Amino acid sequence: MQEKLVIDRETLRALGADTRVNILKKLSDRRKTQAELAAELDLAPPSVKEHVQRLAQAGLVKRIESQHKWKYYELTEKGAALVQPTETRIWFMLAISLVAVAASFTSIYSMFPAQPGFASVQQEEAKVMAAATGPMMADAAQAAAPPGVLSSLPPLETTFFLVGLLAAGVCIGLLLKNRR
């Protein structure tokens, strides 16, 4: 289980500028140098340095000295939790919604008889009635029967199927949005 994220005053102050939030988002992909951040955000390097120092004071970013002359910045665990807090939950919800879709589809599919053409029970009843009462009564029975396959589906399974599809679509949309 994830630790709870505690946001103190220093963190709130650090997140008070859109530029610092954008820096956190850029660092969520990989560690970067001050020059890379400046180029990506279209800012002057001294401005980026000031913003990164404020983020480091809040414990959201840490500076990594490399063996070369470059100094990299990367997110701390706290910074990563702020930028990407829900991805695990989204994957979990996607899995649950796909299981719901599969289960409801299986339930709906099992309701159809295993005959060529997937004739519904109501159509079979209409054929039996036509044989027993004559063509006039069969026409009246067919007119009273609700048309289409969806009307013969149980509402609970149909609802689970549609809600599962909707939830899966939302989860996939959120995951794609987070990848940008």
C-alpha atoms as one frame of an Amber mdcrd trajectory, in Angstrom:
protein
   0.000   0.000   0.000   1.181   3.508  -0.797   2.182   5.903   1.919  -0.082
   8.865   2.398   1.146  12.028   0.786   1.465  14.883   3.265   1.367  18.342
   1.749   2.806  20.978   4.044   3.058  24.754   3.642   6.406  24.569   1.874
   4.983  22.133  -0.666   1.968  24.349  -1.258   4.208  27.353  -1.786   6.362
  25.393  -4.210   3.284  24.350  -6.186   1.991  27.916  -6.255   3.621  28.695
  -9.600   2.544  27.067 -12.848   6.162  26.961 -13.976   7.131  24.753 -11.044
   4.214  22.418 -11.715   5.327  22.208 -15.356   8.863  21.390 -14.213   7.490
  18.524 -12.107   5.567  17.206 -15.101   8.659  17.382 -17.324  10.720  15.545
 -14.723   8.125  12.787 -14.461   9.373  11.400 -17.795  13.059  11.208 -16.844
  15.782  13.167 -15.065  16.890  16.305 -16.868  19.478  19.041 -16.696  18.721
  22.679 -16.054  19.452  23.488 -19.711  17.013  20.797 -20.921  14.281  22.141
 -18.681  14.963  25.703 -19.831  14.733  24.679 -23.491  11.552  22.635 -23.023
   9.794  25.337 -21.002  11.144  28.237 -23.082  12.604  29.952 -20.004  15.957
  31.446 -19.128  18.286  29.004 -17.305  18.611  31.249 -14.205  14.827  31.313
 -13.914  14.673  27.512 -14.107  17.418  27.269 -11.475  15.411  29.425  -9.077
  12.271  27.342  -9.596  14.131  24.047  -9.197  15.763  25.260  -5.973  12.313
  26.087  -4.585  11.092  22.606  -5.523  14.177  21.061  -3.899  13.519  22.990
  -0.660  10.028  21.499  -0.599  11.454  17.990  -1.079   9.858  17.468  -4.499
  13.044  17.456  -6.598  16.585  16.373  -5.887  19.806  17.348  -7.573  22.112
  14.597  -8.787  25.764  15.320  -9.481  27.122  13.231 -12.314  30.732  12.298
 -12.881  30.735  14.756 -15.716  30.050  18.452 -15.442  26.244  18.036 -15.708
  23.884  18.327 -12.799  20.660  16.454 -13.189  17.354  17.002 -11.440  14.861
  14.247 -10.771  11.683  13.793  -8.795  11.760  12.530  -5.248   9.173   9.982
  -4.135   7.038  12.822  -2.842   7.300  14.673  -6.157   6.454  11.556  -8.141
   3.427  10.909  -5.926   2.168  14.405  -6.703   2.608  14.107 -10.447   1.467
  10.498 -10.975  -0.764   9.578  -8.044  -3.485   7.608  -9.773  -1.921   5.508
 -12.521  -2.007   2.323 -10.429  -5.636   2.939  -9.536  -6.525   3.556 -13.167
  -4.946   0.235 -14.242  -6.843  -1.524 -11.451 -10.144   0.070 -12.523  -9.447
  -0.859 -16.149  -8.915  -4.496 -15.187 -12.099  -4.576 -13.095 -14.165  -2.972
 -15.850 -12.864  -5.421 -18.457 -13.763  -8.336 -16.172 -17.280  -6.867 -15.783
 -17.626  -6.518 -19.556 -16.455 -10.093 -20.129 -18.746 -11.522 -17.431 -21.812
  -9.637 -18.635 -21.080 -10.530 -22.268 -20.799 -14.200 -21.303 -24.065 -13.982
 -19.388 -25.850 -12.300 -22.289 -24.389 -14.729 -24.846 -25.479 -17.754 -22.801
 -29.110 -16.608 -23.023 -29.260 -17.193 -26.764 -30.075 -20.705 -27.910 -27.350
 -22.537 -29.792 -29.288 -22.713 -33.063 -28.336 -21.450 -36.480 -29.264 -17.813
 -36.839 -29.615 -17.242 -33.091 -33.414 -17.386 -33.174 -34.891 -15.861 -30.052
 -37.279 -17.655 -27.722 -40.074 -15.274 -28.729 -39.628 -16.185 -32.398 -39.794
 -19.873 -31.510 -42.981 -19.277 -29.498 -44.496 -17.442 -32.455 -43.771 -20.429
 -34.726 -45.396 -22.845 -32.250 -48.436 -20.569 -31.920 -48.744 -20.309 -35.698
 -48.780 -24.069 -35.996 -51.379 -24.443 -33.242 -53.768 -21.552 -33.924 -53.329
 -20.655 -37.532 -51.673 -17.771 -39.371 -54.073 -15.043 -38.132 -53.196 -15.541
 -34.456 -49.487 -15.920 -35.235 -49.430 -12.493 -36.883 -51.047 -10.967 -33.773
 -48.494 -12.687 -31.504 -45.594 -11.420 -33.575 -46.976  -7.880 -33.489 -47.259
  -8.029 -29.690 -43.721  -9.354 -29.269 -41.122  -6.629 -28.762 -38.865  -6.223
 -31.800 -35.122  -6.647 -31.812 -32.568  -8.540 -29.779 -31.872  -5.810 -27.215
 -35.446  -5.883 -25.923 -35.058  -9.555 -24.963 -31.854  -8.938 -22.972 -32.090
  -8.709 -19.203 -31.577  -5.123 -18.006 -29.035  -6.011 -15.291 -26.586  -7.743
 -17.636 -27.035  -5.046 -20.267 -26.391  -2.354 -17.668 -23.227  -4.108 -16.431
 -22.014  -4.476 -19.997 -22.579  -0.821 -20.881 -21.190   0.527 -17.593 -18.156
  -1.742 -17.933 -17.524  -0.482 -21.456 -17.905   3.111 -20.298 -15.513   2.599
 -17.378 -12.975   0.882 -19.617 -13.161   3.767 -22.076 -12.659   6.342 -19.331
  -9.686   4.425 -17.911  -8.047   4.085 -21.302  -8.594   7.787 -21.942  -6.991
   8.716 -18.615  -4.018   6.452 -19.252  -3.487   7.935 -22.700  -3.792  11.436
 -21.287  -1.172  10.665 -18.629   1.246   9.331 -21.257   1.439  12.721 -23.013
